[in-house]
């Protein structure tokens, strides 16, 4: 499945920044290495007082630790860090963040992941550190059919139990393209419609339109539309964002892609 969304644009922006990588030996403590060998390869002016993270990688090229320093009062100050744990299938099982208190790393937030036999992520549990123990915050439970993500339930921790918050369900065409995503909110007893995204693909399975609608007064109301244009080589050349203005689509933004 080939598609274009706002995530693509964010990814392109992210790729404009370089992230220094630090070599690691198997006997070295990752946070000690990050403490002593952080690569600060950008000047404050060029990075707007924000240093991109330094990464430590293991032999399988998995990130096992990262650290971010921030430029404050003409000095680099330690800000936060993260550690990463993987299972035998090379899948990330824990991502934990830390905050620097001036002398030590304090626990901050933890993401715990579970997977099915096909390595699809079935659970993401987020916990916060309260100073002495990990406290549940939010969890995402996912289901799959033929390795396609068909539903995801978002729940929050009340302090005693998990409470429903949001449900997303996906349907797929015969080419495994996601053609409809439905979002519903929990009203205390039932799931109620909130919004939906309807995608249309061309014969080459490239996304050509994506319409976002909101549920209002028992009907679906148009909100936004994305249109993609491709050249003869199936390379995207333009992407348009349109707003719904009562009865017609009005152009709002245009992204033009220039290729070599």
C-alpha positions as CSV (number, residue, x, y, z in Angstrom):
1,X,0.0,0.0,0.0
2,X,1.4,3.4,-1.0
3,X,-0.1,6.5,0.6
4,X,0.7,10.1,1.5
5,X,-0.4,11.9,4.6
6,X,0.7,14.6,6.9
7,X,3.0,12.1,8.5
8,X,5.0,12.0,5.3
9,X,5.6,15.8,5.5
10,X,6.7,15.5,9.1
11,X,9.0,12.7,8.3
12,X,10.6,14.8,5.5
13,X,11.2,17.6,7.9
14,X,12.7,15.2,10.5
15,X,15.1,13.9,7.9
16,X,16.5,17.3,7.4
17,X,18.3,17.1,10.7
18,X,21.3,14.9,11.3
19,X,21.4,12.7,14.4
20,X,24.9,11.8,15.6
21,X,25.5,8.1,16.4
22,X,27.9,6.9,19.0
23,X,29.6,3.5,18.9
24,X,29.0,1.2,21.8
25,X,30.9,-1.7,23.2
26,X,28.9,-4.5,24.9
27,X,30.4,-3.8,28.3
28,X,29.8,-0.1,28.4
29,X,27.0,1.5,30.3
30,X,24.9,3.4,27.7
31,X,24.1,6.4,29.9
32,X,27.7,6.7,31.0
33,X,28.7,6.8,27.3
34,X,26.1,9.4,26.6
35,X,27.2,11.4,29.6
36,X,30.9,11.4,28.5
37,X,30.8,11.2,24.7
38,X,27.8,13.2,23.6
39,X,28.4,14.6,20.1
40,X,27.5,18.3,20.0
41,X,28.0,18.9,16.3
42,X,25.7,21.9,15.8
43,X,26.3,25.5,16.9
44,X,23.6,27.2,19.0
45,X,22.7,29.5,16.2
46,X,22.2,26.7,13.7
47,X,19.9,24.7,15.9
48,X,18.0,27.4,17.6
49,X,19.3,26.5,21.1
50,X,18.3,22.9,20.8
51,X,20.7,20.0,20.3
52,X,19.5,17.0,18.3
53,X,19.7,13.7,20.3
54,X,22.7,11.5,20.5
55,X,22.1,7.8,20.0
56,X,23.7,4.6,21.1
57,X,23.1,1.5,18.9
58,X,23.6,-2.2,19.6
59,X,25.1,-4.7,17.2
60,X,21.7,-5.2,15.5
61,X,21.5,-1.4,14.8
62,X,18.7,-0.9,17.4
63,X,18.8,2.3,19.3
64,X,19.4,1.4,23.0
65,X,19.8,4.8,24.5
66,X,19.4,8.5,23.5
67,X,20.1,11.8,25.2
68,X,19.0,15.4,24.5
69,X,20.9,18.5,25.7
70,X,19.5,22.0,25.5
71,X,21.4,25.2,25.0
72,X,20.6,27.5,28.0
73,X,22.5,30.6,29.1
74,X,25.4,29.9,26.7
75,X,25.9,26.4,28.0
76,X,24.7,22.9,27.1
77,X,22.6,21.5,29.8
78,X,21.5,17.9,30.2
79,X,17.8,17.6,29.5
80,X,16.4,14.1,29.2
81,X,17.2,10.7,28.0
82,X,15.6,7.4,27.0
83,X,16.5,3.7,27.1
84,X,15.2,1.0,24.8
85,X,14.8,-2.8,25.3
86,X,14.1,-5.4,22.6
87,X,13.0,-9.0,22.6
88,X,14.4,-12.1,20.8
89,X,12.6,-11.0,17.6
90,X,14.3,-7.6,17.6
91,X,11.0,-5.9,18.6
92,X,11.0,-3.0,21.0
93,X,9.4,-4.1,24.3
94,X,10.2,-1.2,26.6
95,X,11.0,2.5,26.0
96,X,11.7,4.4,29.2
97,X,12.4,8.1,29.5
98,X,14.3,9.9,32.3
99,X,14.7,13.5,33.5
100,X,18.1,14.8,34.7
101,X,17.8,16.3,38.2
102,X,21.2,17.9,38.2
103,X,23.0,14.8,39.7
104,X,21.1,11.7,38.6
105,X,18.5,10.4,36.1
106,X,15.0,10.3,37.5
107,X,12.3,8.0,36.1
108,X,9.8,9.8,34.0
109,X,7.7,7.8,31.6
110,X,7.5,4.2,30.3
111,X,6.1,2.6,27.2
112,X,5.6,-1.2,27.2
113,X,4.8,-3.1,24.0
114,X,3.4,-6.5,23.3
115,X,3.1,-8.4,20.0
116,X,1.3,-11.3,18.4
117,X,2.9,-14.3,16.7
118,X,3.2,-12.2,13.4
119,X,5.1,-9.5,15.2
120,X,2.2,-7.1,15.0
121,X,1.9,-4.7,18.0
122,X,-1.1,-5.6,20.0
123,X,-0.6,-3.5,23.1
124,X,1.1,-0.3,24.0
125,X,0.9,0.6,27.7
126,X,2.0,4.0,29.0
127,X,2.9,4.5,32.6
128,X,4.2,7.5,34.6
129,X,6.5,7.6,37.5
130,X,5.0,9.1,40.7
131,X,8.2,9.2,42.7
132,X,8.1,5.7,44.0
133,X,6.2,3.4,41.5
134,X,4.9,3.2,38.0
135,X,1.3,4.3,37.6
136,X,-0.9,3.3,34.6
137,X,-1.8,6.2,32.3
138,X,-3.1,5.1,28.8
139,X,-3.1,1.9,26.9
140,X,-3.8,1.1,23.2
141,X,-5.1,-2.4,22.3
142,X,-4.9,-3.4,18.7
143,X,-6.5,-6.3,16.6
144,X,-5.4,-7.5,13.2
145,X,-6.9,-9.5,10.3
146,X,-4.5,-10.9,7.7
147,X,-1.8,-8.7,9.3
148,X,-3.9,-5.6,8.7
149,X,-4.7,-3.4,11.6
150,X,-8.5,-3.5,11.9
151,X,-9.2,-1.9,15.3
152,X,-7.5,0.0,18.1
153,X,-9.1,0.9,21.4
154,X,-7.7,3.7,23.5
155,X,-8.3,3.5,27.3
156,X,-7.2,5.6,30.2
157,X,-6.6,4.5,33.8
158,X,-9.1,5.8,36.3
159,X,-7.0,4.9,39.3
160,X,-8.9,1.6,39.7
161,X,-9.7,0.3,36.3
162,X,-9.4,0.9,32.6
163,X,-12.1,3.1,31.0
164,X,-12.8,3.3,27.3
165,X,-11.9,6.6,25.5
166,X,-11.7,6.0,21.7
167,X,-12.1,3.3,19.1
168,X,-10.8,3.3,15.6
169,X,-11.7,0.6,13.1
170,X,-10.3,0.1,9.6
171,X,-11.6,-1.6,6.5
172,X,-9.5,-2.6,3.5
173,X,-10.1,-3.2,-0.2
174,X,-9.0,-6.3,-2.1
175,X,-5.5,-4.8,-2.5
176,X,-5.1,-4.4,1.3
177,X,-5.4,-0.6,1.0
178,X,-7.1,1.1,4.0
179,X,-10.2,2.6,2.4
180,X,-12.2,3.7,5.5
181,X,-11.1,4.5,9.0
182,X,-13.8,5.2,11.5
183,X,-13.2,7.0,14.8
184,X,-15.7,6.7,17.7
185,X,-15.8,8.0,21.2
186,X,-17.1,6.3,24.3
187,X,-20.2,8.1,25.8
188,X,-20.4,6.0,29.0
189,X,-22.4,3.1,27.5
190,X,-21.9,3.0,23.8
191,X,-19.5,3.9,21.0
192,X,-20.7,7.0,19.1
193,X,-19.4,8.3,15.8
194,X,-16.8,11.1,15.8
195,X,-15.1,11.2,12.4
196,X,-14.0,9.1,9.5
197,X,-11.4,9.1,6.8
198,X,-12.3,7.7,3.3
199,X,-9.4,7.0,0.9
200,X,-9.5,6.3,-2.8
201,X,-6.7,4.6,-4.7
202,X,-5.8,4.4,-8.4
203,X,-5.2,1.2,-10.3
204,X,-1.6,1.3,-9.1
205,X,-2.7,1.4,-5.5
206,X,-1.5,5.0,-5.0
207,X,-3.6,7.2,-2.8
208,X,-5.4,9.9,-4.9
209,X,-8.0,11.3,-2.5
210,X,-8.5,11.3,1.2
211,X,-11.7,12.8,2.7
212,X,-12.1,13.6,6.4
213,X,-15.6,13.9,7.7
214,X,-17.1,14.7,11.1
215,X,-20.3,13.2,12.5
216,X,-22.8,16.0,13.2
217,X,-26.5,15.7,14.0
218,X,-26.7,12.2,12.7
219,X,-24.9,12.7,9.4
220,X,-21.4,12.8,8.0
221,X,-20.3,16.3,7.1
222,X,-17.3,17.0,4.9
223,X,-14.3,18.7,6.6
224,X,-11.0,18.3,4.7
225,X,-9.9,16.7,1.5
226,X,-6.4,15.7,0.3
227,X,-5.7,15.3,-3.4
228,X,-2.6,13.7,-4.8
229,X,-1.3,14.1,-8.4
230,X,1.3,11.7,-9.9
231,X,3.3,11.9,-13.1
232,X,3.6,9.1,-15.7
233,X,6.2,7.4,-13.5
234,X,3.8,7.2,-10.6
235,X,5.9,9.8,-8.7
236,X,3.9,12.4,-6.7
237,X,4.2,15.9,-8.1
238,X,1.5,17.8,-6.2
239,X,-0.7,17.4,-3.1
240,X,-3.6,19.7,-2.4
241,X,-5.5,20.4,0.8
242,X,-9.0,21.6,0.5
243,X,-11.6,22.8,3.0
244,X,-15.3,22.1,2.7
245,X,-17.2,25.4,2.4
246,X,-20.9,24.6,2.7
247,X,-21.4,22.9,-0.6
248,X,-18.0,22.9,-2.5
249,X,-14.4,22.1,-1.8
250,X,-12.1,25.2,-1.6
251,X,-8.3,25.0,-2.1
252,X,-6.3,25.8,1.0
253,X,-2.8,24.5,0.6
254,X,-0.7,23.1,-2.2
255,X,2.5,21.0,-1.8
256,X,4.7,20.8,-4.9
257,X,7.4,18.1,-5.1
258,X,10.4,18.6,-7.4
259,X,12.3,15.4,-8.4
260,X,15.6,15.0,-10.1
